Amino acid sequence: MNYDVIIIGGGVIGCSIAHYLSERGASVAVVERHTLGAEASGAAAGLLGVQAEWTMYDSLFQAARKSRSMFPALSVKLRDKTGIDIGYQSSGIYRIACNEETAQQLRESVLWQQNLGEQAVIMTGEQLRDKEPAISPFVHEAVYYPEDGHVIAHELTRAFAYSAAASGATIYEETEVLEIERSGNTITGVVTSRGRISCAQVVVAAGSWSTPFLHMQHVGTYPVKGEVLSVTSYKSILSVPIFEEGFYIVPKRGGRYIIGATVTEGVYDKTVTMGGIQSLMQKAVAILPALQEAKWERAWAGLRPQSKAGAPYMGRHPEIEGLYMCTGHYRNGILLSPLAGRYMADLLEGKSVREEGFVCY
Ligand SMILES: Cc1cc2nc3c(=O)[nH]c(=O)nc-3n(C[C@H](O)[C@H](O)[C@H](O)COP(=O)(O)OP(=O)(O)OC[C@H]3O[C@@H](n4cnc5c(N)ncnc54)[C@H](O)[C@@H]3O)c2cc1C
């Protein structure tokens, strides 16, 4: 077996790169040790929260904005090509403030966002409750970001992979990459649990498990565990996602509500804890008391891949010919996945590209 490019990791990032590369005619294989989206990409709530997440400007904001703008056309394209509906909702997101101090910080973030041409509408608690009557008086103020939205993260991952396969890519599931093979400083292939595969280029998109493949000191990823739960309700409780620092309630189709997420750094186990779920439930019920009547569905945990540099590594290895990395998208990998895939496809094709906010070597 011989491919132009082997991608290590069948999460949303690896599958997006495979989608863009194989559409351009490259021969690509994705090697995934479990199943597609088995890790962070299957655990995510799917928020495309550019303005809701970036209340402080940093260099990644522009990339996040660009990536968000790719979703409307992408969702149509992936549905037409694969039959998979990624559940794209351009509903907007409410970022809420439960006290005056947070409301003041939000108002300040609205100013710089509006200066950059983004839409943001400040709402009093009463105005918010006119739109969403189930929200409790505990919520003091909110900002509505109409351009933000959400998708079904696992379906997006699958759709990227199926699209890549429709363009000729090979997807290896239940296959672990054990080692990247090279001759001197040039990539020659990978050794997997099912044998050797030749290639000229390898992209490391292994999420929280990327470090051993990156071959650079001080460069690596680590997990940040997040616990999440979901409930269902026959009655509509909320139509637009609510976001507060590190906490959200996301209404999904079929009367589902995803409530997340806890934050525990450096933990590789995905145990769902009583304390974690209790803290999410308490907060959710304080904001939306009607959730007390909702039916329990399930709880799970996932590992956000954080980079040691604090921003995603996206580029080529400075010394090893043919080795590329695209990892460390932390809590925004679903949002950043279309831009990351297109950017890496450009890079692997030899184009000179640069994107603010990505860590490149
Ligand atoms: C609870 C939670 C909520 C989140 N919510 C959001 C959200 O609302 N919006 C958003 O944008 N982002 C969100 N995120 C973040 C997002 O999920 C991640 O940034 C994104 O999924 C990272 O994708 P990835 O492909 O890099 O990593 P992963 O999805 O972790 O994929 C890496 C893959 O590599 C595979 N792998 C590892 N080692 C090997 C090997 N040796 N051989 C073969 N395969 C290997 C793994 O099995 C895994 O499938 C959330 C994350 C969590 C945990």
The ligand as an SDF file (V2000), in Angstrom:
LIG
                    3D

 53 58  0  0  0  0  0  0  0  0999 V2000
  -16.8310   17.9260   26.1560 C   0  0  0  0  0  0  0  0  0  0  0  0
  -16.3040   18.6570   24.9580 C   0  0  0  0  0  0  0  0  0  0  0  0
  -17.0590   19.6350   24.3520 C   0  0  0  0  0  0  0  0  0  0  0  0
  -16.5750   20.3250   23.2400 C   0  0  0  0  0  0  0  0  0  0  0  0
  -17.3600   21.2420   22.6310 N   0  0  0  0  0  0  0  0  0  0  0  0
  -16.9070   21.8780   21.5270 C   0  0  0  0  0  0  0  0  0  0  0  0
  -17.7350   22.7870   20.8440 C   0  0  0  0  0  0  0  0  0  0  0  0
  -18.8730   23.0230   21.2390 O   0  0  0  0  0  0  0  0  0  0  0  0
  -17.2400   23.4200   19.7360 N   0  0  0  0  0  0  0  0  0  0  0  0
  -15.9590   23.1730   19.2650 C   0  0  0  0  0  0  0  0  0  0  0  0
  -15.5650   23.7890   18.2650 O   0  0  0  0  0  0  0  0  0  0  0  0
  -15.1810   22.2760   19.8920 N   0  0  0  0  0  0  0  0  0  0  0  0
  -15.5960   21.6280   21.0030 C   0  0  0  0  0  0  0  0  0  0  0  0
  -14.8030   20.7480   21.6510 N   0  0  0  0  0  0  0  0  0  0  0  0
  -13.4260   20.5820   21.1960 C   0  0  0  0  0  0  0  0  0  0  0  0
  -13.3450   19.6420   19.9980 C   0  0  0  0  0  0  0  0  0  0  0  0
  -14.0900   18.4970   20.2790 O   0  0  0  0  0  0  0  0  0  0  0  0
  -11.8820   19.2840   19.6960 C   0  0  0  0  0  0  0  0  0  0  0  0
  -11.0960   20.4520   19.5770 O   0  0  0  0  0  0  0  0  0  0  0  0
  -11.7900   18.5050   18.3960 C   0  0  0  0  0  0  0  0  0  0  0  0
  -12.6970   17.4410   18.3810 O   0  0  0  0  0  0  0  0  0  0  0  0
  -10.3860   17.9790   18.2070 C   0  0  0  0  0  0  0  0  0  0  0  0
  -10.3930   17.1580   17.0880 O   0  0  0  0  0  0  0  0  0  0  0  0
   -9.1470   16.2330   16.7780 P   0  0  0  0  0  0  0  0  0  0  0  0
   -9.4430   15.5130   15.5230 O   0  0  0  0  0  0  0  0  0  0  0  0
   -7.8920   17.0480   16.8410 O   0  0  0  0  0  0  0  0  0  0  0  0
   -9.0350   15.2640   18.0510 O   0  0  0  0  0  0  0  0  0  0  0  0
   -9.8450   13.9210   18.4090 P   0  0  0  0  0  0  0  0  0  0  0  0
  -11.2720   14.0360   18.0870 O   0  0  0  0  0  0  0  0  0  0  0  0
   -9.4660   13.5590   19.8010 O   0  0  0  0  0  0  0  0  0  0  0  0
   -9.2640   12.8850   17.3790 O   0  0  0  0  0  0  0  0  0  0  0  0
   -7.9510   12.3530   17.4740 C   0  0  0  0  0  0  0  0  0  0  0  0
   -8.0540   10.9280   16.9940 C   0  0  0  0  0  0  0  0  0  0  0  0
   -6.7540   10.3690   16.8820 O   0  0  0  0  0  0  0  0  0  0  0  0
   -6.8550    8.9940   17.2150 C   0  0  0  0  0  0  0  0  0  0  0  0
   -5.5100    8.4930   17.5490 N   0  0  0  0  0  0  0  0  0  0  0  0
   -4.7490    8.8570   18.5980 C   0  0  0  0  0  0  0  0  0  0  0  0
   -3.5840    8.1760   18.5700 N   0  0  0  0  0  0  0  0  0  0  0  0
   -3.6280    7.3750   17.4720 C   0  0  0  0  0  0  0  0  0  0  0  0
   -2.7170    6.4200   16.9010 C   0  0  0  0  0  0  0  0  0  0  0  0
   -1.5280    6.1570   17.4630 N   0  0  0  0  0  0  0  0  0  0  0  0
   -3.0980    5.7800   15.7650 N   0  0  0  0  0  0  0  0  0  0  0  0
   -4.3050    6.0370   15.1770 C   0  0  0  0  0  0  0  0  0  0  0  0
   -5.2050    6.9190   15.6890 N   0  0  0  0  0  0  0  0  0  0  0  0
   -4.8550    7.5870   16.8120 C   0  0  0  0  0  0  0  0  0  0  0  0
   -7.8220    8.9840   18.4000 C   0  0  0  0  0  0  0  0  0  0  0  0
   -8.3980    7.7030   18.5810 O   0  0  0  0  0  0  0  0  0  0  0  0
   -8.8270   10.0490   17.9810 C   0  0  0  0  0  0  0  0  0  0  0  0
   -9.9630    9.5120   17.3390 O   0  0  0  0  0  0  0  0  0  0  0  0
  -15.2750   20.0210   22.7380 C   0  0  0  0  0  0  0  0  0  0  0  0
  -14.5290   19.0020   23.3280 C   0  0  0  0  0  0  0  0  0  0  0  0
  -15.0320   18.3130   24.4260 C   0  0  0  0  0  0  0  0  0  0  0  0
  -14.2240   17.1930   25.0300 C   0  0  0  0  0  0  0  0  0  0  0  0
  1  2  1  0
  2  3  1  0
  2 52  2  0
  3  4  2  0
  4  5  1  0
  4 50  1  0
  5  6  2  0
  6  7  1  0
  6 13  1  0
  7  8  2  0
  7  9  1  0
  9 10  1  0
 10 11  2  0
 10 12  1  0
 12 13  2  0
 13 14  1  0
 14 15  1  0
 14 50  1  0
 15 16  1  0
 16 17  1  0
 16 18  1  0
 18 19  1  0
 18 20  1  0
 20 21  1  0
 20 22  1  0
 22 23  1  0
 23 24  1  0
 24 25  2  0
 24 26  1  0
 24 27  1  0
 27 28  1  0
 28 29  2  0
 28 30  1  0
 28 31  1  0
 31 32  1  0
 32 33  1  0
 33 34  1  0
 33 48  1  0
 34 35  1  0
 35 36  1  0
 35 46  1  0
 36 37  1  0
 36 45  1  0
 37 38  2  0
 38 39  1  0
 39 40  1  0
 39 45  2  0
 40 41  1  0
 40 42  2  0
 42 43  1  0
 43 44  2  0
 44 45  1  0
 46 47  1  0
 46 48  1  0
 48 49  1  0
 50 51  2  0
 51 52  1  0
 52 53  1  0
M  END
$$$$
